[in-house]
Amino acid sequence: MQQRREELRIRVEQLERDEVAQRRRARAHQQGMHWALLVKAIDDPSLAAVINTYSAEVPLEKLRQYFYANAWYVNLFHLQQAGLLDQEQLVGHLRDLFQSEVFVEYWRATRHNRATLPHSSDEAQLGDLAEHLLEELEEADTDVWWVVGDPPPS
């Protein structure tokens, strides 16, 4: 009986590892699909119109920049989710992105999108972190932007 329990425990652990691996593969596939779809929208204005949730007044060039900013942001999200960036590194990358006026414009233009996320979701938590950092950067009384904002405890 004890040997059977041990075999079942080992089997359950293997199934759990398989599930984690499957989720990682699915996430990697999704990230690839996201990029492929964005590239199509960046390259073809008629396709860009399909996912333009910003405003009818956003010129095509700006829209393409927003899509590219989105790709960078989603890339950071996936790097964090994969465990390849810790909180401090994530905040550092966000600081860098927020030095771009275009990225800040994109960020402001997509606030309504982030507001629809479930507050407890990983995406919403990253958005809250980034929003707080942007506020700190805007309020900072220093030109030393790379030290503004402390990452939350891990």
GROMACS elastic network, one bead per residue, 0.5 to 0.9 nm:
[ bonds ]
;  ai    aj funct       b0    kb
    1     4     6  0.50775   500
    1     5     6  0.63151   500
    1     6     6  0.87107   500
    2     5     6  0.50821   500
    2     6     6  0.62562   500
    2     7     6  0.86552   500
    3     6     6  0.50710   500
    3     7     6  0.62000   500
    3     8     6  0.86410   500
    4     7     6  0.50294   500
    4     8     6  0.61728   500
    4     9     6  0.85861   500
    5     8     6  0.50300   500
    5     9     6  0.60743   500
    5    10     6  0.85736   500
    6     9     6  0.50058   500
    6    10     6  0.61563   500
    6    11     6  0.85111   500
    7    10     6  0.51521   500
    7    11     6  0.61179   500
    7    12     6  0.86332   500
    8    12     6  0.60670   500
    8    13     6  0.85515   500
    9    12     6  0.51223   500
    9    13     6  0.61981   500
    9    14     6  0.86274   500
   10    13     6  0.51258   500
   10    14     6  0.62173   500
   10    15     6  0.86824   500
   11    14     6  0.50700   500
   11    15     6  0.62117   500
   11    16     6  0.86486   500
   12    15     6  0.50571   500
   12    16     6  0.61905   500
   12    17     6  0.86678   500
   13    16     6  0.50590   500
   13    17     6  0.62363   500
   13    18     6  0.85906   500
   14    17     6  0.50640   500
   14    18     6  0.60929   500
   14    19     6  0.85700   500
   15    19     6  0.61275   500
   15    20     6  0.86771   500
   16    19     6  0.50458   500
   16    20     6  0.62965   500
   16    21     6  0.86369   500
   17    20     6  0.51366   500
   17    21     6  0.61685   500
   17    22     6  0.85544   500
   18    21     6  0.50587   500
   18    22     6  0.60644   500
   18    23     6  0.86328   500
   19    23     6  0.61982   500
   19    24     6  0.86376   500
   20    23     6  0.51237   500
   20    24     6  0.62593   500
   20    25     6  0.86957   500
   21    24     6  0.50665   500
   21    25     6  0.62311   500
   21    26     6  0.85898   500
   22    25     6  0.50926   500
   22    26     6  0.61062   500
   22    27     6  0.85455   500
   23    27     6  0.60212   500
   23    28     6  0.85259   500
   24    27     6  0.50412   500
   24    28     6  0.61131   500
   24    29     6  0.85024   500
   24    82     6  0.77370   500
   25    28     6  0.51008   500
   25    29     6  0.60893   500
   25    30     6  0.85180   500
   26    29     6  0.50160   500
   26    30     6  0.60262   500
   26    31     6  0.85484   500
   27    31     6  0.61078   500
   27    32     6  0.85814   500
   27    78     6  0.78958   500
   27    82     6  0.88954   500
   28    31     6  0.51160   500
   28    32     6  0.62655   500
   28    33     6  0.86516   500
   28    78     6  0.83372   500
   29    32     6  0.50905   500
   29    33     6  0.61727   500
   29    34     6  0.85933   500
   30    34     6  0.60253   500
   30    35     6  0.85859   500
   31    34     6  0.50380   500
   31    35     6  0.62796   500
   31    36     6  0.86215   500
   31    74     6  0.80669   500
   31    75     6  0.77053   500
   31    78     6  0.75072   500
   32    35     6  0.52178   500
   32    36     6  0.61515   500
   32    37     6  0.86256   500
   33    36     6  0.50049   500
   33    37     6  0.60613   500
   33    38     6  0.84740   500
   34    37     6  0.52705   500
   34    38     6  0.61530   500
   34    39     6  0.86106   500
   34    71     6  0.79290   500
   34    74     6  0.87289   500
   35    38     6  0.50534   500
   35    39     6  0.60552   500
   35    40     6  0.86225   500
   35    71     6  0.66492   500
   36    39     6  0.51475   500
   36    40     6  0.63605   500
   36    41     6  0.87815   500
   37    40     6  0.51718   500
   37    41     6  0.63524   500
   37    42     6  0.86630   500
   38    42     6  0.59989   500
   38    43     6  0.84830   500
   38    48     6  0.83062   500
   38    64     6  0.88975   500
   38    67     6  0.63943   500
   38    68     6  0.75805   500
   38    70     6  0.87601   500
   38    71     6  0.74507   500
   39    43     6  0.60443   500
   39    44     6  0.84796   500
   39    67     6  0.84545   500
   39    68     6  0.84131   500
   40    43     6  0.51536   500
   40    44     6  0.59546   500
   40    45     6  0.88567   500
   40    47     6  0.69468   500
   40    48     6  0.78052   500
   41    44     6  0.52479   500
   41    45     6  0.64647   500
   41    46     6  0.77030   500
   41    49     6  0.79182   500
   41    50     6  0.82156   500
   41    51     6  0.79247   500
   41    64     6  0.75987   500
   41    67     6  0.78821   500
   42    45     6  0.69731   500
   42    47     6  0.80909   500
   42    48     6  0.64192   500
   42    60     6  0.89674   500
   42    61     6  0.89220   500
   42    63     6  0.80594   500
   42    64     6  0.50731   500
   42    65     6  0.82027   500
   42    67     6  0.68634   500
   42    68     6  0.77597   500
   43    47     6  0.82824   500
   43    48     6  0.81205   500
   43    64     6  0.82214   500
   44    47     6  0.54291   500
   44    48     6  0.62934   500
   45    49     6  0.63977   500
   45    60     6  0.69835   500
   45    64     6  0.86544   500
   46    49     6  0.55347   500
   46    50     6  0.73682   500
   47    50     6  0.53880   500
   47    51     6  0.74769   500
   48    51     6  0.57310   500
   48    52     6  0.61953   500
   48    60     6  0.82071   500
   48    63     6  0.77141   500
   48    64     6  0.77621   500
   48    67     6  0.87646   500
   49    52     6  0.51105   500
   49    53     6  0.85781   500
   49    56     6  0.89816   500
   50    53     6  0.84162   500
   51    54     6  0.87161   500
   52    55     6  0.69620   500
   52    56     6  0.78285   500
   52    58     6  0.87324   500
   52    63     6  0.74236   500
   53    56     6  0.83892   500
   53   109     6  0.88989   500
   53   110     6  0.82408   500
   53   113     6  0.84318   500
   54    57     6  0.84253   500
   54    58     6  0.70802   500
   54    63     6  0.81929   500
   54   106     6  0.88122   500
   54   109     6  0.60667   500
   54   110     6  0.70010   500
   55    58     6  0.55479   500
   55   109     6  0.85451   500
   56    59     6  0.80423   500
   58    61     6  0.82558   500
   58    62     6  0.62619   500
   58    63     6  0.61076   500
   59    62     6  0.53450   500
   59    63     6  0.61404   500
   59    64     6  0.87170   500
   60    64     6  0.61582   500
   60    65     6  0.86036   500
   61    64     6  0.52005   500
   61    65     6  0.63676   500
   61    66     6  0.87804   500
   62    66     6  0.61926   500
   62    67     6  0.86725   500
   62   102     6  0.81321   500
   63    66     6  0.50019   500
   63    67     6  0.62826   500
   63    68     6  0.86520   500
   63   106     6  0.89377   500
   64    67     6  0.50853   500
   64    68     6  0.62727   500
   64    69     6  0.86351   500
   65    68     6  0.50236   500
   65    69     6  0.61033   500
   65    70     6  0.85144   500
   65   102     6  0.71598   500
   65   103     6  0.82280   500
   65   106     6  0.81676   500
   66    70     6  0.60654   500
   66    71     6  0.85950   500
   66   102     6  0.74267   500
   66   103     6  0.72477   500
   66   105     6  0.81646   500
   66   106     6  0.53539   500
   66   107     6  0.86519   500
   66   109     6  0.88254   500
   67    71     6  0.63146   500
   67    72     6  0.88900   500
   67   106     6  0.85354   500
   68    72     6  0.65174   500
   68    73     6  0.87642   500
   69    72     6  0.51782   500
   69    73     6  0.62641   500
   69    74     6  0.86218   500
   69    97     6  0.85545   500
   69   102     6  0.78254   500
   69   103     6  0.57915   500
   69   106     6  0.68416   500
   69   107     6  0.85332   500
   70    73     6  0.50367   500
   70    74     6  0.59939   500
   70    75     6  0.83261   500
   70   103     6  0.85225   500
   70   106     6  0.77956   500
   70   107     6  0.87143   500
   71    74     6  0.51940   500
   71    75     6  0.59764   500
   71    76     6  0.86782   500
   72    75     6  0.50017   500
   72    76     6  0.63509   500
   72    77     6  0.87434   500
   72    97     6  0.84774   500
   73    76     6  0.51744   500
   73    77     6  0.63726   500
   73    78     6  0.88133   500
   73    94     6  0.82864   500
   73    97     6  0.85261   500
   74    78     6  0.62286   500
   74    79     6  0.85724   500
   75    78     6  0.51454   500
   75    79     6  0.61290   500
   75    80     6  0.85771   500
   76    79     6  0.50197   500
   76    80     6  0.61154   500
   76    81     6  0.85168   500
   76    85     6  0.80882   500
   76    90     6  0.70902   500
   76    93     6  0.78250   500
   76    94     6  0.83777   500
   77    80     6  0.51947   500
   77    81     6  0.61333   500
   77    82     6  0.85973   500
   77    90     6  0.86313   500
   77   122     6  0.86472   500
   77   123     6  0.74352   500
   77   126     6  0.74155   500
   78    82     6  0.59913   500
   78    83     6  0.85380   500
   78    84     6  0.86204   500
   79    82     6  0.51548   500
   79    83     6  0.63648   500
   79    84     6  0.51940   500
   79    85     6  0.58204   500
   79    90     6  0.86796   500
   80    83     6  0.51220   500
   80    84     6  0.57281   500
   80    86     6  0.66134   500
   80    87     6  0.79176   500
   80    90     6  0.70859   500
   81    84     6  0.75307   500
   81    85     6  0.80826   500
   81   122     6  0.84331   500
   82    85     6  0.78022   500
   83    86     6  0.68090   500
   85    88     6  0.78555   500
   85    89     6  0.56007   500
   85    90     6  0.58687   500
   86    89     6  0.53572   500
   86    90     6  0.61031   500
   86    91     6  0.86942   500
   86   154     6  0.78272   500
   87    91     6  0.61249   500
   87    92     6  0.85316   500
   87   151     6  0.58613   500
   87   152     6  0.70291   500
   87   153     6  0.77009   500
   87   154     6  0.64162   500
   88    91     6  0.52199   500
   88    92     6  0.62217   500
   88    93     6  0.87934   500
   88   150     6  0.77915   500
   88   151     6  0.54182   500
   88   152     6  0.81725   500
   88   154     6  0.88470   500
   89    93     6  0.62791   500
   89    94     6  0.86241   500
   89   151     6  0.87155   500
   90    93     6  0.52148   500
   90    94     6  0.62184   500
   90    95     6  0.86121   500
   90   151     6  0.82609   500
   91    95     6  0.60554   500
   91    96     6  0.86289   500
   91   129     6  0.82126   500
   91   130     6  0.76655   500
   91   133     6  0.77721   500
   91   149     6  0.78274   500
   91   150     6  0.78010   500
   91   151     6  0.60521   500
   92    95     6  0.50912   500
   92    96     6  0.64015   500
   92    97     6  0.88132   500
   92   146     6  0.72327   500
   92   147     6  0.86665   500
   92   151     6  0.87748   500
   93    96     6  0.50797   500
   93    97     6  0.62910   500
   93    98     6  0.86713   500
   94    97     6  0.50043   500
   94    98     6  0.60812   500
   94    99     6  0.87442   500
   94   130     6  0.67578   500
   94   133     6  0.79760   500
   94   134     6  0.86364   500
   95    98     6  0.51896   500
   95    99     6  0.66379   500
   95   130     6  0.86665   500
   95   133     6  0.75084   500
   95   134     6  0.78912   500
   95   137     6  0.80522   500
   95   145     6  0.73915   500
   95   146     6  0.64923   500
   95   147     6  0.87653   500
   95   148     6  0.80117   500
   95   149     6  0.85419   500
   96    99     6  0.54041   500
   96   100     6  0.75617   500
   96   145     6  0.87697   500
   96   146     6  0.76300   500
   97   100     6  0.56885   500
   97   101     6  0.88077   500
   97   103     6  0.63021   500
   97   104     6  0.79270   500
   98   101     6  0.71317   500
   98   102     6  0.86115   500
   98   103     6  0.61005   500
   98   104     6  0.56803   500
   98   107     6  0.87555   500
   98   133     6  0.88867   500
   98   134     6  0.68989   500
   98   137     6  0.82880   500
   99   102     6  0.88026   500
   99   103     6  0.77362   500
   99   104     6  0.77021   500
   99   145     6  0.83979   500
  100   103     6  0.51745   500
  100   104     6  0.63510   500
  100   105     6  0.86686   500
  101   104     6  0.50870   500
  101   105     6  0.61541   500
  101   106     6  0.85770   500
  102   105     6  0.50162   500
  102   106     6  0.61241   500
  102   107     6  0.85148   500
  103   107     6  0.60264   500
  103   108     6  0.86186   500
  104   108     6  0.62143   500
  104   109     6  0.85130   500
  104   134     6  0.83041   500
  105   108     6  0.51989   500
  105   109     6  0.60692   500
  105   110     6  0.86534   500
  106   109     6  0.50015   500
  106   110     6  0.61906   500
  106   111     6  0.88320   500
  107   110     6  0.53401   500
  107   111     6  0.64934   500
  107   131     6  0.84607   500
  108   111     6  0.54727   500
  108   112     6  0.85320   500
  109   112     6  0.74166   500
  109   113     6  0.85445   500
  110   113     6  0.51891   500
  110   114     6  0.65886   500
  110   115     6  0.87813   500
  111   114     6  0.52361   500
  111   115     6  0.61855   500
  111   127     6  0.88698   500
  112   115     6  0.50555   500
  112   116     6  0.68646   500
  113   116     6  0.56731   500
  113   117     6  0.74320   500
  114   117     6  0.54796   500
  114   118     6  0.89050   500
  114   123     6  0.80835   500
  114   124     6  0.65194   500
  114   127     6  0.68132   500
  114   128     6  0.88426   500
  115   118     6  0.81714   500
  115   119     6  0.83458   500
  115   124     6  0.79433   500
  116   119     6  0.84500   500
  116   124     6  0.87554   500
  117   120     6  0.83381   500
  117   121     6  0.69871   500
  117   123     6  0.72994   500
  117   124     6  0.57564   500
  118   121     6  0.54372   500
  118   122     6  0.88772   500
  118   123     6  0.84618   500
  118   124     6  0.66018   500
  119   122     6  0.83836   500
  119   123     6  0.85199   500
  119   124     6  0.54910   500
  119   125     6  0.69711   500
  120   123     6  0.84254   500
  120   124     6  0.66627   500
  120   125     6  0.67952   500
  121   124     6  0.52258   500
  121   125     6  0.62861   500
  121   126     6  0.86909   500
  122   125     6  0.50931   500
  122   126     6  0.61868   500
  122   127     6  0.85443   500
  123   126     6  0.52095   500
  123   127     6  0.61523   500
  123   128     6  0.86448   500
  124   128     6  0.60737   500
  124   129     6  0.85410   500
  125   128     6  0.50362   500
  125   129     6  0.61648   500
  125   130     6  0.85986   500
  126   129     6  0.50168   500
  126   130     6  0.61391   500
  126   131     6  0.84828   500
  127   130     6  0.50773   500
  127   131     6  0.59567   500
  127   132     6  0.85066   500
  128   131     6  0.50002   500
  128   132     6  0.60756   500
  128   133     6  0.85057   500
  129   132     6  0.52642   500
  129   133     6  0.62221   500
  129   134     6  0.87251   500
  129   151     6  0.82576   500
  129   152     6  0.81659   500
  130   133     6  0.50086   500
  130   134     6  0.61465   500
  130   135     6  0.86426   500
  131   134     6  0.51542   500
  131   135     6  0.63203   500
  131   136     6  0.87219   500
  132   135     6  0.51328   500
  132   136     6  0.62883   500
  132   137     6  0.86966   500
  132   149     6  0.83957   500
  133   136     6  0.50105   500
  133   137     6  0.61343   500
  133   138     6  0.85893   500
  133   148     6  0.78370   500
  133   149     6  0.58191   500
  133   150     6  0.82913   500
  133   151     6  0.87279   500
  134   137     6  0.50046   500
  134   138     6  0.61094   500
  134   139     6  0.85547   500
  134   149     6  0.87646   500
  135   138     6  0.51286   500
  135   139     6  0.61373   500
  135   140     6  0.84587   500
  136   139     6  0.51285   500
  136   140     6  0.58195   500
  136   148     6  0.67469   500
  136   149     6  0.61826   500
  137   140     6  0.51502   500
  137   141     6  0.86157   500
  137   142     6  0.88863   500
  137   145     6  0.67101   500
  137   148     6  0.61586   500
  137   149     6  0.73348   500
  138   141     6  0.84996   500
  139   142     6  0.89551   500
  140   143     6  0.80470   500
  140   144     6  0.88844   500
  140   145     6  0.78410   500
  140   148     6  0.70430   500
  141   144     6  0.88486   500
  142   145     6  0.67619   500
  142   148     6  0.84718   500
  143   146     6  0.86718   500
  144   147     6  0.61905   500
  144   148     6  0.73348   500
  145   148     6  0.53276   500
  145   149     6  0.87726   500
  146   149     6  0.84785   500
  147   150     6  0.79762   500
  150   153     6  0.88603   500
  151   154     6  0.82147   500
